[in-house]
Amino acid sequence: MVLIPGSEMLSTALHVISQSLLVPVIIGLLAFMIYAIISFGGMLSEYSGRIKFDVGKVEKIIKDISNPGTSENIMEVVEKSDLPQNHKEILIKLAGSSNIGKKSRRALASKLIENEELKIAKSLEKTDVITRLGPTLGLMGTLIPMGPGLAALGSGDINGLAQAIIIAFDTTVVGLAAGGIAYVISKVRKRWYEDNLTTLETIAESVLEVLDNVSKTKAPVT
């Protein structure tokens, strides 16, 4: 076999780099697994305290907001509701915007809801990253020790090969497990948050309609 000049040096550099990545990969997998387990516990805790808003509850809030249809009434109804605290703050802020124009009020509502969407996306980022990187690190942890393992087999060191295979299997399992747990967490929470966001948008639209009617009522007659 004819060696290209410098190829041996490059191969040695690649080997050193790949083997030096094994420890960071293992640390990353352990961190991913710990975070996935903690997040799963947090999801169960969130589920136990979560209040689901069906169509009937949303309809009742909208009716209460519309009757008698004032800013003070909106604030009172929202404050007494079972909506999440951050949603209450958004709706109360909208209810207090009766002194600005219709277009400005709708722009404010759009911005507040957009901020809520960004918060949701940010809260799901970490588990989404683990979903994608967990199996990737698991695959890296599988391939990295296989080189020394095969080299050990070539020299008759069965124990070295066995140790490399154990590391390879362990990293694969941990990577897939962390990715799987994170995927379930992201999927379930995304469905919850989308449902909450739809409820917020519906009630916010009702609040805007009530405030528009109030503005029309207060408009001077010419």
C-alpha positions in Angstrom: 0.0 0.0 0.0 1.4 3.3 -1.1 1.0 6.1 1.5 0.4 9.6 0.4 3.0 12.0 2.0 1.6 13.5 5.2 -1.4 11.1 5.3 0.0 9.2 8.3 0.3 12.5 10.2 -3.3 13.5 9.3 -4.6 10.1 10.3 -2.9 10.4 13.6 -4.4 13.8 14.2 -7.9 12.5 13.3 -7.4 9.6 15.7 -6.3 11.9 18.5 -9.2 14.3 17.9 -11.8 11.5 17.8 -10.5 9.8 20.9 -10.3 13.2 22.8 -14.1 13.6 22.1 -15.1 10.5 24.0 -15.0 12.1 27.5 -17.0 15.3 26.4 -19.5 13.0 24.7 -20.0 10.9 27.8 -20.3 14.0 30.0 -22.8 15.5 27.5 -24.9 12.3 27.5 -25.0 12.2 31.3 -26.0 15.9 31.4 -28.8 15.3 28.8 -30.1 12.3 30.7 -30.2 14.1 34.0 -31.9 17.1 32.5 -34.4 14.8 30.7 -35.3 13.1 33.9 -35.7 16.4 35.8 -37.8 17.8 33.0 -40.0 14.7 33.0 -40.7 15.1 36.7 -41.5 18.8 36.0 -43.9 17.8 33.3 -45.7 15.4 35.7 -45.9 18.2 38.3 -47.2 20.6 35.7 -49.8 18.1 34.6 -51.1 17.6 38.2 -51.7 21.4 38.5 -52.9 22.0 35.0 -56.4 23.3 34.5 -57.8 22.4 31.1 -60.1 24.9 29.5 -62.8 23.3 27.4 -65.1 25.2 25.1 -67.7 25.7 27.9 -65.3 27.4 30.2 -64.0 29.7 27.4 -67.6 30.5 26.4 -68.5 31.4 30.0 -65.5 33.8 30.3 -66.4 35.5 27.1 -70.0 36.0 28.2 -68.9 37.3 31.6 -66.5 39.7 29.8 -69.2 41.0 27.5 -71.8 41.7 30.3 -71.8 44.6 31.1 -68.8 45.1 28.9 -66.5 47.6 30.7 -62.7 47.6 31.3 -63.3 47.2 35.1 -65.6 44.2 34.5 -63.0 42.6 32.2 -60.3 42.9 34.8 -62.5 41.5 37.5 -63.6 38.5 35.4 -60.1 37.7 34.2 -58.7 38.0 37.8 -61.3 35.5 39.1 -60.8 33.0 36.3 -58.6 29.9 36.4 -56.4 31.2 33.5 -52.6 31.0 34.0 -51.1 34.0 35.7 -49.2 35.1 32.7 -52.3 35.0 30.5 -54.2 37.1 33.2 -51.5 39.7 33.0 -51.8 40.0 29.2 -55.6 40.2 29.3 -55.6 42.8 32.1 -53.0 44.8 30.2 -55.3 44.8 27.2 -58.3 45.7 29.3 -56.4 48.8 30.5 -55.7 49.9 27.0 -59.2 51.4 26.4 -57.6 54.9 26.2 -55.7 54.1 23.0 -56.9 53.7 19.4 -58.3 50.6 17.9 -55.4 49.8 15.6 -52.9 50.5 18.4 -54.8 48.3 20.8 -54.8 45.4 18.3 -51.1 45.9 17.6 -50.4 45.7 21.4 -52.5 42.5 21.6 -50.5 41.0 18.7 -47.2 41.9 20.3 -48.2 40.5 23.7 -49.3 37.2 22.2 -46.2 37.1 20.1 -44.1 37.5 23.2 -46.0 34.6 24.8 -45.3 32.5 21.7 -41.6 33.3 22.0 -41.6 32.3 25.7 -43.2 29.0 24.8 -40.7 28.4 22.1 -37.8 29.2 24.5 -39.2 26.8 27.1 -39.2 24.0 24.6 -35.8 24.7 23.1 -33.7 22.6 25.6 -35.8 19.4 25.2 -35.9 19.9 21.4 -32.1 20.1 21.4 -31.8 16.9 23.5 -34.2 15.2 21.1 -31.8 15.9 18.2 -28.4 15.8 19.9 -29.1 12.9 22.3 -29.0 10.2 19.6 -26.2 12.0 17.8 -24.0 11.9 20.9 -25.0 8.3 21.4 -23.8 7.4 17.9 -20.6 9.3 18.5 -20.1 7.4 21.7 -20.7 4.2 19.8 -18.2 4.8 17.1 -15.4 6.5 19.0 -14.4 3.4 21.2 -14.8 1.0 18.3 -11.5 2.0 16.7 -9.4 1.1 19.8 -11.6 -1.9 20.3 -10.8 -3.3 16.8 -7.2 -2.5 17.3 -7.3 -4.5 20.6 -8.9 -7.4 18.8 -6.1 -7.3 16.2 -3.6 -7.6 19.0 -5.5 -10.4 20.7 -6.7 -8.2 23.6 -10.2 -9.5 24.1 -10.7 -7.6 27.3 -10.0 -4.3 25.5 -12.5 -5.1 22.8 -15.1 -6.0 25.4 -14.6 -2.8 27.3 -14.9 -0.8 24.1 -18.1 -2.6 23.2 -19.6 -1.9 26.6 -18.9 1.8 26.3 -20.4 1.8 22.8 -23.6 0.1 23.9 -24.0 2.2 27.0 -23.6 5.5 25.2 -26.1 4.4 22.5 -28.7 3.4 25.1 -28.3 6.6 27.1 -28.4 8.8 24.0 -31.6 7.1 22.7 -33.2 7.2 26.1 -32.5 10.9 26.7 -33.7 11.8 23.2 -36.9 9.7 23.6 -37.8 11.2 27.0 -37.1 14.7 25.7 -39.2 14.0 22.6 -42.2 13.0 24.7 -41.8 16.1 27.0 -41.6 18.4 24.0 -44.6 16.8 22.2 -46.8 16.9 25.3 -45.9 20.4 26.4 -46.3 21.7 22.9 -49.8 20.4 22.8 -50.6 21.9 26.2 -49.1 25.3 25.3 -50.8 25.5 21.9 -54.1 24.8 23.6 -53.5 27.5 26.2 -52.4 29.9 23.4 -55.5 29.3 21.4 -57.6 30.0 24.5 -55.6 33.2 25.2 -56.1 34.4 21.6 -59.9 33.7 21.7 -60.4 35.6 24.9 -58.1 38.4 23.8 -60.2 38.8 20.7 -63.3 39.0 22.8 -61.7 41.7 25.1 -60.7 43.7 22.0 -64.3 43.6 20.7 -65.7 44.7 24.0 -63.2 47.6 24.2 -64.1 48.6 20.6 -67.7 48.7 21.5 -66.9 50.8 24.6 -64.9 53.2 22.4 -67.9 53.6 20.0 -70.2 54.3 22.9 -67.9 57.0 24.3 -67.4 58.6 20.9 -69.0 62.1 20.7 -72.1 62.3 18.5 -71.8 65.0 15.8 
